[in-house]
Amino acid sequence: MQVLFLGLALLACASPVQRDGEWALANLPGAPANAPRPTLTINGNQLSGFAGCNRVIATIESDGNVAGFFRGSPGVTEMYCEGNSAMEMEQAFLAALNRTGDARIEEGALVFYDADNREIMRFEPAKP
């Protein structure tokens, strides 16, 4: 009985896959190739980053029983963006971010999925 309790206690303490860190966009279908690449920083349940022109912040939902990945909608600054490609990238990135249902670490990449479990964008660890 004590062994079973210890095993359950260890499972309860197991941490989820580590998403914390700096991430750079590697793939976002439909996004312009010549635009600034979005970057993300994840620290616990807080996400912040560069969306292509503006800054983005969001709170990551930690309850696995909800449909969305974020609590509410991500917040975005509203600065003037130089050039159409930066705005196109930002719009594509924010649209994908708003469709995110889950994000998982797979083979060292941070992969975002929609509510139907289809990959919508992929991030690689940011180079220092």
PyMOL commands that place a pseudoatom at each C-alpha (Angstrom):
pseudoatom trace, name=CA, resn=MET, resi=1, chain=A, elem=C, hetatm=0, pos=[0.000, 0.000, 0.000]
pseudoatom trace, name=CA, resn=GLN, resi=2, chain=A, elem=C, hetatm=0, pos=[2.823, 2.420, 0.836]
pseudoatom trace, name=CA, resn=VAL, resi=3, chain=A, elem=C, hetatm=0, pos=[4.532, 1.670, -2.502]
pseudoatom trace, name=CA, resn=LEU, resi=4, chain=A, elem=C, hetatm=0, pos=[1.312, 2.448, -4.401]
pseudoatom trace, name=CA, resn=PHE, resi=5, chain=A, elem=C, hetatm=0, pos=[0.892, 5.721, -2.506]
pseudoatom trace, name=CA, resn=LEU, resi=6, chain=A, elem=C, hetatm=0, pos=[4.507, 6.714, -3.210]
pseudoatom trace, name=CA, resn=GLY, resi=7, chain=A, elem=C, hetatm=0, pos=[4.028, 5.923, -6.922]
pseudoatom trace, name=CA, resn=LEU, resi=8, chain=A, elem=C, hetatm=0, pos=[0.877, 8.054, -7.085]
pseudoatom trace, name=CA, resn=ALA, resi=9, chain=A, elem=C, hetatm=0, pos=[2.621, 10.874, -5.268]
pseudoatom trace, name=CA, resn=LEU, resi=10, chain=A, elem=C, hetatm=0, pos=[5.497, 10.790, -7.775]
pseudoatom trace, name=CA, resn=LEU, resi=11, chain=A, elem=C, hetatm=0, pos=[3.050, 10.877, -10.697]
pseudoatom trace, name=CA, resn=ALA, resi=12, chain=A, elem=C, hetatm=0, pos=[1.264, 13.849, -9.181]
pseudoatom trace, name=CA, resn=CYS, resi=13, chain=A, elem=C, hetatm=0, pos=[4.591, 15.703, -8.971]
pseudoatom trace, name=CA, resn=ALA, resi=14, chain=A, elem=C, hetatm=0, pos=[5.599, 14.940, -12.563]
pseudoatom trace, name=CA, resn=SER, resi=15, chain=A, elem=C, hetatm=0, pos=[5.949, 18.159, -14.498]
pseudoatom trace, name=CA, resn=PRO, resi=16, chain=A, elem=C, hetatm=0, pos=[4.587, 18.738, -18.002]
pseudoatom trace, name=CA, resn=VAL, resi=17, chain=A, elem=C, hetatm=0, pos=[6.918, 18.951, -20.977]
pseudoatom trace, name=CA, resn=GLN, resi=18, chain=A, elem=C, hetatm=0, pos=[9.104, 22.028, -20.632]
pseudoatom trace, name=CA, resn=ARG, resi=19, chain=A, elem=C, hetatm=0, pos=[7.960, 24.818, -22.971]
pseudoatom trace, name=CA, resn=ASP, resi=20, chain=A, elem=C, hetatm=0, pos=[9.775, 27.572, -21.090]
pseudoatom trace, name=CA, resn=GLY, resi=21, chain=A, elem=C, hetatm=0, pos=[12.402, 29.441, -23.059]
pseudoatom trace, name=CA, resn=GLU, resi=22, chain=A, elem=C, hetatm=0, pos=[13.027, 31.523, -26.150]
pseudoatom trace, name=CA, resn=TRP, resi=23, chain=A, elem=C, hetatm=0, pos=[11.508, 30.373, -29.463]
pseudoatom trace, name=CA, resn=ALA, resi=24, chain=A, elem=C, hetatm=0, pos=[11.799, 31.599, -33.079]
pseudoatom trace, name=CA, resn=LEU, resi=25, chain=A, elem=C, hetatm=0, pos=[9.254, 30.915, -35.817]
pseudoatom trace, name=CA, resn=ALA, resi=26, chain=A, elem=C, hetatm=0, pos=[10.405, 28.145, -38.154]
pseudoatom trace, name=CA, resn=ASN, resi=27, chain=A, elem=C, hetatm=0, pos=[7.226, 27.463, -40.142]
pseudoatom trace, name=CA, resn=LEU, resi=28, chain=A, elem=C, hetatm=0, pos=[3.898, 29.223, -40.630]
pseudoatom trace, name=CA, resn=PRO, resi=29, chain=A, elem=C, hetatm=0, pos=[2.148, 28.199, -43.860]
pseudoatom trace, name=CA, resn=GLY, resi=30, chain=A, elem=C, hetatm=0, pos=[0.984, 31.193, -45.887]
pseudoatom trace, name=CA, resn=ALA, resi=31, chain=A, elem=C, hetatm=0, pos=[3.219, 33.724, -44.124]
pseudoatom trace, name=CA, resn=PRO, resi=32, chain=A, elem=C, hetatm=0, pos=[5.492, 35.936, -46.257]
pseudoatom trace, name=CA, resn=ALA, resi=33, chain=A, elem=C, hetatm=0, pos=[9.037, 34.619, -46.501]
pseudoatom trace, name=CA, resn=ASN, resi=34, chain=A, elem=C, hetatm=0, pos=[10.741, 38.040, -46.493]
pseudoatom trace, name=CA, resn=ALA, resi=35, chain=A, elem=C, hetatm=0, pos=[9.127, 39.371, -43.301]
pseudoatom trace, name=CA, resn=PRO, resi=36, chain=A, elem=C, hetatm=0, pos=[10.557, 39.665, -39.781]
pseudoatom trace, name=CA, resn=ARG, resi=37, chain=A, elem=C, hetatm=0, pos=[10.095, 36.347, -37.955]
pseudoatom trace, name=CA, resn=PRO, resi=38, chain=A, elem=C, hetatm=0, pos=[7.979, 36.249, -34.773]
pseudoatom trace, name=CA, resn=THR, resi=39, chain=A, elem=C, hetatm=0, pos=[9.660, 35.163, -31.561]
pseudoatom trace, name=CA, resn=LEU, resi=40, chain=A, elem=C, hetatm=0, pos=[8.204, 33.934, -28.279]
pseudoatom trace, name=CA, resn=THR, resi=41, chain=A, elem=C, hetatm=0, pos=[9.326, 33.750, -24.682]
pseudoatom trace, name=CA, resn=ILE, resi=42, chain=A, elem=C, hetatm=0, pos=[7.445, 31.341, -22.444]
pseudoatom trace, name=CA, resn=ASN, resi=43, chain=A, elem=C, hetatm=0, pos=[7.867, 31.485, -18.692]
pseudoatom trace, name=CA, resn=GLY, resi=44, chain=A, elem=C, hetatm=0, pos=[5.454, 29.265, -16.791]
pseudoatom trace, name=CA, resn=ASN, resi=45, chain=A, elem=C, hetatm=0, pos=[1.980, 30.246, -17.901]
pseudoatom trace, name=CA, resn=GLN, resi=46, chain=A, elem=C, hetatm=0, pos=[3.081, 33.587, -19.405]
pseudoatom trace, name=CA, resn=LEU, resi=47, chain=A, elem=C, hetatm=0, pos=[3.807, 34.053, -23.105]
pseudoatom trace, name=CA, resn=SER, resi=48, chain=A, elem=C, hetatm=0, pos=[5.332, 37.205, -24.562]
pseudoatom trace, name=CA, resn=GLY, resi=49, chain=A, elem=C, hetatm=0, pos=[7.034, 37.985, -27.814]
pseudoatom trace, name=CA, resn=PHE, resi=50, chain=A, elem=C, hetatm=0, pos=[7.422, 39.784, -31.105]
pseudoatom trace, name=CA, resn=ALA, resi=51, chain=A, elem=C, hetatm=0, pos=[4.567, 39.247, -33.576]
pseudoatom trace, name=CA, resn=GLY, resi=52, chain=A, elem=C, hetatm=0, pos=[6.299, 40.616, -36.686]
pseudoatom trace, name=CA, resn=CYS, resi=53, chain=A, elem=C, hetatm=0, pos=[5.818, 44.288, -35.872]
pseudoatom trace, name=CA, resn=ASN, resi=54, chain=A, elem=C, hetatm=0, pos=[4.138, 44.550, -32.465]
pseudoatom trace, name=CA, resn=ARG, resi=55, chain=A, elem=C, hetatm=0, pos=[4.627, 42.872, -29.095]
pseudoatom trace, name=CA, resn=VAL, resi=56, chain=A, elem=C, hetatm=0, pos=[2.240, 40.131, -27.956]
pseudoatom trace, name=CA, resn=ILE, resi=57, chain=A, elem=C, hetatm=0, pos=[1.400, 38.850, -24.457]
pseudoatom trace, name=CA, resn=ALA, resi=58, chain=A, elem=C, hetatm=0, pos=[-0.878, 36.052, -23.316]
pseudoatom trace, name=CA, resn=THR, resi=59, chain=A, elem=C, hetatm=0, pos=[-1.638, 33.823, -20.368]
pseudoatom trace, name=CA, resn=ILE, resi=60, chain=A, elem=C, hetatm=0, pos=[-1.414, 30.121, -21.155]
pseudoatom trace, name=CA, resn=GLU, resi=61, chain=A, elem=C, hetatm=0, pos=[-4.357, 28.050, -19.940]
pseudoatom trace, name=CA, resn=SER, resi=62, chain=A, elem=C, hetatm=0, pos=[-3.194, 25.271, -17.648]
pseudoatom trace, name=CA, resn=ASP, resi=63, chain=A, elem=C, hetatm=0, pos=[-6.553, 23.480, -17.369]
pseudoatom trace, name=CA, resn=GLY, resi=64, chain=A, elem=C, hetatm=0, pos=[-6.605, 20.580, -19.838]
pseudoatom trace, name=CA, resn=ASN, resi=65, chain=A, elem=C, hetatm=0, pos=[-10.417, 20.576, -19.908]
pseudoatom trace, name=CA, resn=VAL, resi=66, chain=A, elem=C, hetatm=0, pos=[-10.760, 23.817, -21.863]
pseudoatom trace, name=CA, resn=ALA, resi=67, chain=A, elem=C, hetatm=0, pos=[-10.993, 24.144, -25.630]
pseudoatom trace, name=CA, resn=GLY, resi=68, chain=A, elem=C, hetatm=0, pos=[-8.537, 27.020, -25.996]
pseudoatom trace, name=CA, resn=PHE, resi=69, chain=A, elem=C, hetatm=0, pos=[-4.830, 27.316, -25.250]
pseudoatom trace, name=CA, resn=PHE, resi=70, chain=A, elem=C, hetatm=0, pos=[-5.064, 30.865, -23.894]
pseudoatom trace, name=CA, resn=ARG, resi=71, chain=A, elem=C, hetatm=0, pos=[-7.169, 32.555, -21.235]
pseudoatom trace, name=CA, resn=GLY, resi=72, chain=A, elem=C, hetatm=0, pos=[-8.917, 35.194, -23.313]
pseudoatom trace, name=CA, resn=SER, resi=73, chain=A, elem=C, hetatm=0, pos=[-7.302, 36.595, -26.429]
pseudoatom trace, name=CA, resn=PRO, resi=74, chain=A, elem=C, hetatm=0, pos=[-3.610, 37.440, -26.638]
pseudoatom trace, name=CA, resn=GLY, resi=75, chain=A, elem=C, hetatm=0, pos=[-2.906, 41.145, -26.121]
pseudoatom trace, name=CA, resn=VAL, resi=76, chain=A, elem=C, hetatm=0, pos=[-1.047, 43.034, -28.835]
pseudoatom trace, name=CA, resn=THR, resi=77, chain=A, elem=C, hetatm=0, pos=[0.494, 46.515, -28.899]
pseudoatom trace, name=CA, resn=GLU, resi=78, chain=A, elem=C, hetatm=0, pos=[-0.690, 48.816, -31.689]
pseudoatom trace, name=CA, resn=MET, resi=79, chain=A, elem=C, hetatm=0, pos=[2.387, 50.395, -33.233]
pseudoatom trace, name=CA, resn=TYR, resi=80, chain=A, elem=C, hetatm=0, pos=[2.860, 51.560, -36.815]
pseudoatom trace, name=CA, resn=CYS, resi=81, chain=A, elem=C, hetatm=0, pos=[4.450, 48.823, -38.935]
pseudoatom trace, name=CA, resn=GLU, resi=82, chain=A, elem=C, hetatm=0, pos=[6.894, 49.661, -41.710]
pseudoatom trace, name=CA, resn=GLY, resi=83, chain=A, elem=C, hetatm=0, pos=[6.188, 47.675, -44.880]
pseudoatom trace, name=CA, resn=ASN, resi=84, chain=A, elem=C, hetatm=0, pos=[3.405, 45.347, -45.949]
pseudoatom trace, name=CA, resn=SER, resi=85, chain=A, elem=C, hetatm=0, pos=[5.320, 42.113, -45.330]
pseudoatom trace, name=CA, resn=ALA, resi=86, chain=A, elem=C, hetatm=0, pos=[5.665, 42.853, -41.589]
pseudoatom trace, name=CA, resn=MET, resi=87, chain=A, elem=C, hetatm=0, pos=[1.910, 43.432, -41.288]
pseudoatom trace, name=CA, resn=GLU, resi=88, chain=A, elem=C, hetatm=0, pos=[1.136, 40.319, -43.362]
pseudoatom trace, name=CA, resn=MET, resi=89, chain=A, elem=C, hetatm=0, pos=[3.408, 38.228, -41.127]
pseudoatom trace, name=CA, resn=GLU, resi=90, chain=A, elem=C, hetatm=0, pos=[1.867, 39.658, -37.987]
pseudoatom trace, name=CA, resn=GLN, resi=91, chain=A, elem=C, hetatm=0, pos=[-1.681, 39.051, -39.224]
pseudoatom trace, name=CA, resn=ALA, resi=92, chain=A, elem=C, hetatm=0, pos=[-0.865, 35.437, -40.207]
pseudoatom trace, name=CA, resn=PHE, resi=93, chain=A, elem=C, hetatm=0, pos=[0.896, 34.825, -36.865]
pseudoatom trace, name=CA, resn=LEU, resi=94, chain=A, elem=C, hetatm=0, pos=[-1.879, 36.343, -34.732]
pseudoatom trace, name=CA, resn=ALA, resi=95, chain=A, elem=C, hetatm=0, pos=[-4.545, 34.427, -36.666]
pseudoatom trace, name=CA, resn=ALA, resi=96, chain=A, elem=C, hetatm=0, pos=[-2.656, 31.185, -35.992]
pseudoatom trace, name=CA, resn=LEU, resi=97, chain=A, elem=C, hetatm=0, pos=[-2.126, 32.122, -32.338]
pseudoatom trace, name=CA, resn=ASN, resi=98, chain=A, elem=C, hetatm=0, pos=[-5.859, 32.790, -31.930]
pseudoatom trace, name=CA, resn=ARG, resi=99, chain=A, elem=C, hetatm=0, pos=[-6.685, 29.359, -33.425]
pseudoatom trace, name=CA, resn=THR, resi=100, chain=A, elem=C, hetatm=0, pos=[-4.298, 27.532, -31.077]
pseudoatom trace, name=CA, resn=GLY, resi=101, chain=A, elem=C, hetatm=0, pos=[-5.864, 24.705, -29.125]
pseudoatom trace, name=CA, resn=ASP, resi=102, chain=A, elem=C, hetatm=0, pos=[-2.629, 23.148, -27.844]
pseudoatom trace, name=CA, resn=ALA, resi=103, chain=A, elem=C, hetatm=0, pos=[1.143, 23.472, -28.118]
pseudoatom trace, name=CA, resn=ARG, resi=104, chain=A, elem=C, hetatm=0, pos=[3.572, 20.629, -27.564]
pseudoatom trace, name=CA, resn=ILE, resi=105, chain=A, elem=C, hetatm=0, pos=[7.306, 20.011, -27.666]
pseudoatom trace, name=CA, resn=GLU, resi=106, chain=A, elem=C, hetatm=0, pos=[8.092, 17.530, -30.449]
pseudoatom trace, name=CA, resn=GLU, resi=107, chain=A, elem=C, hetatm=0, pos=[11.685, 16.618, -31.324]
pseudoatom trace, name=CA, resn=GLY, resi=108, chain=A, elem=C, hetatm=0, pos=[12.948, 19.865, -29.799]
pseudoatom trace, name=CA, resn=ALA, resi=109, chain=A, elem=C, hetatm=0, pos=[10.425, 22.092, -31.605]
pseudoatom trace, name=CA, resn=LEU, resi=110, chain=A, elem=C, hetatm=0, pos=[7.448, 23.945, -30.098]
pseudoatom trace, name=CA, resn=VAL, resi=111, chain=A, elem=C, hetatm=0, pos=[4.498, 22.959, -32.297]
pseudoatom trace, name=CA, resn=PHE, resi=112, chain=A, elem=C, hetatm=0, pos=[1.136, 24.739, -32.172]
pseudoatom trace, name=CA, resn=TYR, resi=113, chain=A, elem=C, hetatm=0, pos=[-2.063, 22.852, -33.050]
pseudoatom trace, name=CA, resn=ASP, resi=114, chain=A, elem=C, hetatm=0, pos=[-5.626, 23.991, -33.675]
pseudoatom trace, name=CA, resn=ALA, resi=115, chain=A, elem=C, hetatm=0, pos=[-8.639, 22.539, -31.850]
pseudoatom trace, name=CA, resn=ASP, resi=116, chain=A, elem=C, hetatm=0, pos=[-8.813, 19.733, -34.461]
pseudoatom trace, name=CA, resn=ASN, resi=117, chain=A, elem=C, hetatm=0, pos=[-5.190, 18.747, -33.680]
pseudoatom trace, name=CA, resn=ARG, resi=118, chain=A, elem=C, hetatm=0, pos=[-3.825, 20.055, -37.012]
pseudoatom trace, name=CA, resn=GLU, resi=119, chain=A, elem=C, hetatm=0, pos=[-0.397, 21.693, -36.937]
pseudoatom trace, name=CA, resn=ILE, resi=120, chain=A, elem=C, hetatm=0, pos=[-0.666, 25.427, -37.578]
pseudoatom trace, name=CA, resn=MET, resi=121, chain=A, elem=C, hetatm=0, pos=[2.873, 26.683, -36.838]
pseudoatom trace, name=CA, resn=ARG, resi=122, chain=A, elem=C, hetatm=0, pos=[6.238, 25.522, -35.548]
pseudoatom trace, name=CA, resn=PHE, resi=123, chain=A, elem=C, hetatm=0, pos=[8.944, 27.242, -33.502]
pseudoatom trace, name=CA, resn=GLU, resi=124, chain=A, elem=C, hetatm=0, pos=[12.573, 26.227, -32.997]
pseudoatom trace, name=CA, resn=PRO, resi=125, chain=A, elem=C, hetatm=0, pos=[14.713, 27.198, -29.987]
pseudoatom trace, name=CA, resn=ALA, resi=126, chain=A, elem=C, hetatm=0, pos=[16.011, 30.758, -30.517]
pseudoatom trace, name=CA, resn=LYS, resi=127, chain=A, elem=C, hetatm=0, pos=[19.707, 31.036, -31.143]
pseudoatom trace, name=CA, resn=PRO, resi=128, chain=A, elem=C, hetatm=0, pos=[21.522, 33.183, -28.581]
for i in range(1, 128): cmd.bond("trace and resi %d" % i, "trace and resi %d" % (i + 1))
show_as sticks, trace
zoom trace
